[in-house]
Amino acid sequence: MKKINYIDSIRHPIITEKATILSEQNKTVFKVHEKANKFSIKKSIEKLFKVNVVKINIINQKTKQKMRQGRKSFKSGYKKAIVTLKKGQSIDLTTGI
């Protein structure tokens, strides 16, 4: 099994209305690699953004079947992580990595 590099485990941040509401509670949402676990995500976030992670919740978004012009198509699934940071810290997503 190939080991995941800490930069590769985090794909990109998810910026939605719900994620913006969570940012008021020191939480940030990221799309992560399918084989990443909580420990690797925590380590990579702390190295990349230099913040302290308190808690991580992982959600597997399942593949969904859609109908498009009378044909079946699939919306691919992914794994996302909701990262809770230490009080007073934040990640500025506008600057990039």
DSSP file (Angstrom, degrees, kcal/mol; ACC not computed):
  #  RESIDUE AA STRUCTURE BP1 BP2  ACC     N-H-->O    O-->H-N    N-H-->O    O-->H-N    TCO  KAPPA ALPHA  PHI   PSI    X-CA   Y-CA   Z-CA
    1    1 A M              0   0    0      0, 0.0     2,-0.2     0, 0.0     0, 0.0   0.000 360.0 360.0 360.0 130.6    0.0    0.0    0.0
    2    2 A K        -     0   0    0      1,-0.1     2,-0.3     0, 0.0     0, 0.0  -0.505 360.0-123.8 -75.1 134.4    1.4    3.4   -1.0
    3    3 A K        -     0   0    0     -2,-0.2     2,-0.4     1,-0.1    -1,-0.1  -0.589  24.6-125.3 -78.4 138.7    2.0    5.9    1.8
    4    4 A I        -     0   0    0     -2,-0.3     2,-0.1    31,-0.1    -1,-0.1  -0.715  17.9-128.8 -89.0 129.0    0.2    9.2    1.3
    5    5 A N     >  -     0   0    0     -2,-0.4     4,-1.4     1,-0.1     3,-0.2  -0.453  21.5-120.0 -70.5 148.4    2.4   12.4    1.4
    6    6 A Y  T  4 S+     0   0    0      1,-0.2     4,-0.5     2,-0.2    -1,-0.1   0.802 114.2  50.7 -66.6 -26.5    1.0   15.0    3.9
    7    7 A I  T >4 S+     0   0    0      1,-0.2     3,-0.5     2,-0.1    -1,-0.2   0.853 110.0  50.6 -75.4 -33.1    0.6   17.5    1.1
    8    8 A D  T 34 S+     0   0    0     -3,-0.2    -2,-0.2     1,-0.2    -1,-0.2   0.710  95.5  70.7 -76.4 -20.2   -1.3   15.0   -1.1
    9    9 A S  T 3< S+     0   0    0     -4,-1.4    24,-2.6     1,-0.1     2,-0.6   0.799  93.6  60.1 -70.6 -26.4   -3.8   14.1    1.7
   10   10 A I  E <   +A   32   0A   0     -3,-0.5    22,-0.2    -4,-0.5    -1,-0.1  -0.903  61.6 179.0-104.6 118.8   -5.5   17.5    1.5
   11   11 A R  E     -     0   0A   0     20,-2.4    21,-0.2    -2,-0.6    -1,-0.2   0.975  57.1 -48.2 -81.2 -64.4   -7.0   18.2   -1.9
   12   12 A H  E     -A   31   0A   0     19,-1.2    19,-3.4     0, 0.0    -1,-0.3  -0.975  58.0 -87.9-165.7 160.5   -8.7   21.6   -1.4
   13   13 A P  E     -A   30   0A   0      0, 0.0     2,-0.6     0, 0.0    17,-0.3  -0.454  34.9-129.8 -75.0 151.6  -11.0   23.6    0.9
   14   14 A I        -     0   0    0     15,-2.4     2,-0.7    -2,-0.1    15,-0.4  -0.913  21.6-168.0-102.3 118.5  -14.7   23.4    0.5
   15   15 A I        +     0   0    0     -2,-0.6     2,-0.2    13,-0.1     3,-0.0  -0.876  29.4 133.3-113.9 100.4  -16.2   26.9    0.4
   16   16 A T     >  -     0   0    0     -2,-0.7     4,-1.9     1,-0.1     5,-0.1  -0.757  69.8 -95.1-131.6 178.7  -20.0   26.8    0.7
   17   17 A E  H  > S+     0   0    0     -2,-0.2     4,-1.8     1,-0.2     5,-0.1   0.909 126.0  48.9 -64.8 -41.3  -22.6   28.6    2.7
   18   18 A K  H  > S+     0   0    0      1,-0.2     4,-1.8     2,-0.2    -1,-0.2   0.891 110.4  50.5 -65.9 -39.6  -22.6   25.8    5.3
   19   19 A A  H  > S+     0   0    0      1,-0.2     4,-1.3     2,-0.2    -1,-0.2   0.841 107.8  54.2 -67.5 -33.0  -18.8   25.8    5.5
   20   20 A T  H  X S+     0   0    0     -4,-1.9     4,-0.6     2,-0.2    -1,-0.2   0.882 107.2  50.1 -67.8 -38.4  -18.9   29.6    6.0
   21   21 A I  H >< S+     0   0    0     -4,-1.8     3,-0.9     1,-0.2     4,-0.3   0.890 109.3  52.2 -65.3 -38.9  -21.3   29.2    8.9
   22   22 A L  H ><>S+     0   0    0     -4,-1.8     3,-1.7     1,-0.2     5,-1.4   0.793  96.3  68.6 -67.1 -27.6  -19.0   26.6   10.4
   23   23 A S  H ><5S+     0   0    0     -4,-1.3     3,-1.2     1,-0.3    -1,-0.2   0.756  89.2  64.0 -65.7 -22.3  -16.0   29.0   10.1
   24   24 A E  T <<5S+     0   0    0     -3,-0.9    -1,-0.3    -4,-0.6    -2,-0.2   0.705 101.1  52.0 -70.1 -19.1  -17.6   31.1   12.8
   25   25 A Q  T < 5S-     0   0    0     -3,-1.7    -1,-0.3    -4,-0.3    -2,-0.2   0.038 127.3 -98.2-103.1  23.7  -17.1   28.2   15.2
   26   26 A N  T < 5S+     0   0    0     -3,-1.2    59,-2.9     1,-0.2     2,-0.4   0.832  84.3 132.1  61.9  35.8  -13.4   27.8   14.4
   27   27 A K  E   < - B   0  84A   0     -5,-1.4     2,-0.4    57,-0.2    -1,-0.2  -0.939  36.4-170.6-119.9 142.3  -14.1   25.0   11.9
   28   28 A T  E     - B   0  83A   0     55,-2.3    55,-3.2    -2,-0.4     2,-0.4  -0.983  14.0-140.9-130.7 142.6  -12.8   24.6    8.4
   29   29 A V  E     + B   0  82A   0    -15,-0.4   -15,-2.4    -2,-0.4     2,-0.3  -0.893  21.5 179.4-110.1 130.8  -13.9   22.0    5.8
   30   30 A F  E     -AB  13  81A   0     51,-2.5    51,-2.8    -2,-0.4     2,-0.5  -0.957  29.6-129.5-128.0 146.7  -11.5   20.3    3.4
   31   31 A K  E     -AB  12  80A   0    -19,-3.4   -20,-2.4    -2,-0.3   -19,-1.2  -0.853  41.4-171.0 -88.0 128.9  -11.8   17.7    0.6
   32   32 A V  E     -AB  10  79A   0     47,-2.6    47,-0.7    -2,-0.5   -22,-0.2  -0.717  28.5 -78.2-123.6 169.1   -9.3   15.0    1.4
   33   33 A H    >   -     0   0    0    -24,-2.6     3,-1.3    -2,-0.2    -1,-0.1  -0.322  41.9-120.0 -64.1 147.4   -7.7   11.9   -0.2
   34   34 A E  T 3  S+     0   0    0      1,-0.3    -1,-0.1    26,-0.0    46,-0.1   0.781 112.0  43.9 -63.5 -28.5   -9.9    8.8    0.0
   35   35 A K  T 3  S+     0   0    0     44,-0.1    -1,-0.3     2,-0.0     2,-0.2   0.340  87.0 116.4-100.3   6.6   -7.3    6.8    2.0
   36   36 A A    <   -     0   0    0     -3,-1.3     2,-0.2   -27,-0.1    -4,-0.1  -0.502  48.2-158.7 -75.8 142.9   -6.4    9.6    4.5
   37   37 A N     >  -     0   0    0     -2,-0.2     4,-2.2     1,-0.0     5,-0.2  -0.613  34.4 -94.1-113.3 178.2   -7.2    9.0    8.1
   38   38 A K  H  > S+     0   0    0      1,-0.2     4,-2.5    -2,-0.2     5,-0.2   0.879 121.6  52.1 -61.9 -39.9   -7.7   11.5   11.0
   39   39 A F  H  > S+     0   0    0      1,-0.2     4,-2.3     2,-0.2    -1,-0.2   0.924 111.6  44.9 -65.0 -44.8   -4.1   11.3   12.2
   40   40 A S  H  > S+     0   0    0      2,-0.2     4,-2.1     1,-0.2    -1,-0.2   0.867 113.8  50.3 -69.0 -34.8   -2.6   12.0    8.7
   41   41 A I  H  X S+     0   0    0     -4,-2.2     4,-2.4     2,-0.2     5,-0.2   0.924 111.1  48.9 -66.8 -43.9   -5.1   14.9    8.1
   42   42 A K  H  X S+     0   0    0     -4,-2.5     4,-2.2     1,-0.2    -2,-0.2   0.925 112.5  48.0 -60.6 -45.7   -4.2   16.4   11.5
   43   43 A K  H  X S+     0   0    0     -4,-2.3     4,-1.8     1,-0.2    -1,-0.2   0.898 113.2  47.3 -63.4 -41.6   -0.5   16.2   10.9
   44   44 A S  H  X S+     0   0    0     -4,-2.1     4,-2.6     2,-0.2     5,-0.2   0.878 111.7  49.3 -71.4 -37.1   -0.8   17.7    7.4
   45   45 A I  H  X S+     0   0    0     -4,-2.4     4,-2.4     1,-0.2     5,-0.4   0.910 111.5  49.8 -67.3 -41.2   -3.0   20.6    8.5
   46   46 A E  H  X S+     0   0    0     -4,-2.2     4,-0.9    -5,-0.2    -1,-0.2   0.868 115.1  44.1 -66.3 -35.1   -0.7   21.4   11.4
   47   47 A K  H  < S+     0   0    0     -4,-1.8    -2,-0.2    -5,-0.2    -1,-0.2   0.914 118.4  41.9 -74.4 -43.1    2.4   21.4    9.0
   48   48 A L  H  < S+     0   0    0     -4,-2.6    -2,-0.2     1,-0.2    -3,-0.2   0.922 130.1  22.7 -71.9 -44.8    0.8   23.3    6.2
   49   49 A F  H  < S-     0   0    0     -4,-2.4    -3,-0.2    -5,-0.2    -1,-0.2   0.509  94.0-130.0-105.0  -6.4   -1.0   26.0    8.1
   50   50 A K     <  +     0   0    0     -4,-0.9     2,-0.3    -5,-0.4    -4,-0.2   0.937  62.8 126.9  54.6  54.1    0.9   26.1   11.4
   51   51 A V        -     0   0    0     -6,-0.3     2,-0.5    -5,-0.1    -1,-0.2  -0.834  63.7-107.0-129.1 167.8   -2.2   25.9   13.6
   52   52 A N        -     0   0    0     -2,-0.3    34,-2.1    34,-0.1     2,-0.5  -0.891  28.4-148.1-102.0 124.6   -3.3   23.5   16.4
   53   53 A V  E     +C   85   0A   0     -2,-0.5    32,-0.2    32,-0.2     3,-0.1  -0.794  17.8 178.3 -94.3 128.6   -6.0   21.0   15.6
   54   54 A V  E     -     0   0A   0     30,-2.8     2,-0.3    -2,-0.5    31,-0.2   0.856  66.0  -1.3 -92.0 -44.6   -8.4   20.1   18.4
   55   55 A K  E     -C   84   0A   0     29,-1.4    29,-3.2     2,-0.0     2,-0.4  -0.993  54.2-156.3-152.2 149.5  -10.8   17.7   16.6
   56   56 A I  E     -C   83   0A   0     -2,-0.3     2,-0.4    27,-0.2    27,-0.2  -0.997   4.4-168.0-132.7 130.0  -11.4   16.2   13.2
   57   57 A N  E     -C   82   0A   0     25,-2.4    25,-3.3    -2,-0.4     2,-0.4  -0.967  11.9-155.6-113.5 132.5  -14.7   14.8   11.9
   58   58 A I  E     -C   81   0A   0     -2,-0.4     2,-0.4    23,-0.2    23,-0.2  -0.905   8.4-171.6-112.5 135.6  -14.6   12.8    8.6
   59   59 A I  E     -C   80   0A   0     21,-3.1    21,-2.9    -2,-0.4     2,-0.7  -0.993  14.8-147.5-126.9 128.4  -17.6   12.4    6.3
   60   60 A N  E     -C   79   0A   0     -2,-0.4     2,-0.7    19,-0.2    19,-0.2  -0.860  13.3-153.1 -93.8 112.4  -17.7   10.0    3.3
   61   61 A Q  E     -C   78   0A   0     17,-3.1    17,-1.5    -2,-0.7     3,-0.1  -0.776  20.7-137.3 -85.2 117.1  -19.9   11.6    0.6
   62   62 A K        -     0   0    0     -2,-0.7     2,-0.2    15,-0.2    13,-0.0  -0.300  21.2 -93.1 -78.5 158.9  -21.3    8.7   -1.4
   63   63 A T        -     0   0    0     14,-0.1     2,-0.4    11,-0.0    13,-0.2  -0.466  43.0-151.7 -67.4 137.9  -21.6    8.4   -5.2
   64   64 A K  E     -D   75   0B   0     11,-2.1    11,-3.2    -2,-0.2     2,-0.5  -0.913   8.0-132.9-118.3 143.4  -25.1    9.6   -6.4
   65   65 A Q  E     -D   74   0B   0     -2,-0.4     2,-0.3     9,-0.2     9,-0.2  -0.803  28.7-177.2 -94.0 130.8  -26.9    8.5   -9.5
   66   66 A K  E     -D   73   0B   0      7,-3.5     7,-2.9    -2,-0.5     2,-0.5  -0.861  24.5-130.2-123.9 158.4  -28.4   11.3  -11.6
   67   67 A M  E     +D   72   0B   0     -2,-0.3     2,-0.5     5,-0.2     5,-0.2  -0.956  26.7 178.4-108.9 123.3  -30.5   11.4  -14.8
   68   68 A R  E >  S-D   71   0B   0      3,-3.1     3,-1.5    -2,-0.5    -2,-0.0  -0.962  71.1 -21.7-129.5 114.5  -29.2   13.7  -17.5
   69   69 A Q  T 3  S-     0   0    0     -2,-0.5    -1,-0.1     1,-0.3     3,-0.1   0.860 127.3 -51.4  54.8  40.5  -31.1   14.0  -20.8
   70   70 A G  T 3  S+     0   0    0      1,-0.3     2,-0.3     0, 0.0    -1,-0.3   0.488 119.5 106.1  79.9   3.7  -32.7   10.6  -20.2
   71   71 A R  E <  S-D   68   0B   0     -3,-1.5    -3,-3.1     0, 0.0     2,-0.3  -0.864  73.1-112.8-115.6 150.0  -29.4    8.8  -19.4
   72   72 A K  E     +D   67   0B   0     -2,-0.3     2,-0.3    -5,-0.2    -5,-0.2  -0.630  40.1 169.9 -79.0 135.5  -28.0    7.7  -16.2
   73   73 A S  E     -D   66   0B   0     -7,-2.9    -7,-3.5    -2,-0.3     2,-0.4  -0.931  23.9-129.3-138.2 164.7  -24.9    9.5  -15.0
   74   74 A F  E     -D   65   0B   0     -2,-0.3     2,-0.6    -9,-0.2    -9,-0.2  -0.945   1.6-146.5-122.5 136.3  -23.0    9.4  -11.7
   75   75 A K  E     -D   64   0B   0    -11,-3.2   -11,-2.1    -2,-0.4    -2,-0.0  -0.900  38.6-119.4 -94.9 119.5  -21.9   12.2   -9.4
   76   76 A S        -     0   0    0     -2,-0.6     2,-0.1   -13,-0.2   -14,-0.0  -0.223  22.2-127.3 -66.7 148.6  -18.6   11.0   -7.9
   77   77 A G        +     0   0    0    -14,-0.1     2,-0.3   -17,-0.0   -15,-0.2  -0.430  28.3 179.5 -87.8 166.1  -18.2   10.5   -4.2
   78   78 A Y  E     - C   0  61A   0    -17,-1.5   -17,-3.1    -2,-0.1     2,-0.4  -0.948  27.5-110.6-156.5 173.2  -15.5   12.0   -2.0
   79   79 A K  E     -BC  32  60A   0    -47,-0.7   -47,-2.6    -2,-0.3     2,-0.3  -0.948  30.8-171.6-114.8 132.7  -14.2   12.2    1.5
   80   80 A K  E     -BC  31  59A   0    -21,-2.9   -21,-3.1    -2,-0.4     2,-0.4  -0.938   9.2-151.7-126.4 152.0  -14.4   15.5    3.5
   81   81 A A  E     -BC  30  58A   0    -51,-2.8   -51,-2.5    -2,-0.3     2,-0.7  -0.972   5.5-152.3-123.8 131.9  -12.9   16.5    6.8
   82   82 A I  E     -BC  29  57A   0    -25,-3.3   -25,-2.4    -2,-0.4     2,-0.5  -0.920  21.2-159.4-102.0 114.6  -14.3   19.1    9.2
   83   83 A V  E     -BC  28  56A   0    -55,-3.2   -55,-2.3    -2,-0.7     2,-0.5  -0.841   5.7-155.5-103.5 123.3  -11.3   20.4   11.2
   84   84 A T  E     -BC  27  55A   0    -29,-3.2   -30,-2.8    -2,-0.5   -29,-1.4  -0.866  16.4-155.3 -98.1 126.1  -11.8   22.2   14.5
   85   85 A L  E     - C   0  53A   0    -59,-2.9   -32,-0.2    -2,-0.5     3,-0.1  -0.561  27.4 -86.0 -99.7 163.2   -9.0   24.5   15.5
   86   86 A K    >   -     0   0    0    -34,-2.1     3,-2.1    -2,-0.2    -1,-0.1  -0.346  62.4 -84.9 -63.5 147.0   -7.8   25.8   18.8
   87   87 A K  T 3  S+     0   0    0      1,-0.3    -1,-0.1    -3,-0.1     3,-0.1  -0.287 116.3  23.3 -59.3 133.1   -9.8   28.9   20.0
   88   88 A G  T 3  S+     0   0    0      1,-0.3     2,-0.3    -3,-0.1    -1,-0.3   0.273 102.3 102.7  94.8 -10.4   -8.3   32.1   18.6
   89   89 A Q    <   +     0   0    0     -3,-2.1    -1,-0.3   -37,-0.1     2,-0.3  -0.746  43.5 172.7-104.7 154.3   -6.7   30.4   15.6
   90   90 A S        -     0   0    0     -2,-0.3     2,-0.5    -3,-0.1   -62,-0.0  -0.980  29.4-124.9-153.1 162.6   -8.0   30.4   12.0
   91   91 A I        -     0   0    0     -2,-0.3     2,-0.9   -40,-0.0   -41,-0.0  -0.960  19.1-143.2-113.0 124.6   -6.9   29.4    8.5
   92   92 A D    >   -     0   0    0     -2,-0.5     3,-0.7     1,-0.2     4,-0.4  -0.780  17.1-175.9 -88.6 105.3   -7.0   32.1    5.8
   93   93 A L  T 3  S+     0   0    0     -2,-0.9     3,-0.2     1,-0.2    -1,-0.2   0.616  72.7  70.0 -78.9 -13.6   -8.2   30.3    2.7
   94   94 A T  T 3  S+     0   0    0      1,-0.2    -1,-0.2     2,-0.1    -2,-0.0   0.731  92.6  57.0 -77.9 -20.5   -7.8   33.2    0.4
   95   95 A T  S <  S-     0   0    0     -3,-0.7    -1,-0.2     1,-0.2    -2,-0.2   0.764  96.1-147.2 -82.1 -24.6   -4.0   33.2    0.5
   96   96 A G              0   0    0     -4,-0.4    -1,-0.2    -3,-0.2    -4,-0.1  -0.234 360.0 360.0  81.9-178.9   -3.6   29.6   -0.7
   97   97 A I              0   0    0     -4,-0.1    -1,-0.2    -2,-0.0    -4,-0.0   0.418 360.0 360.0 -98.2 360.0   -0.8   27.2    0.3
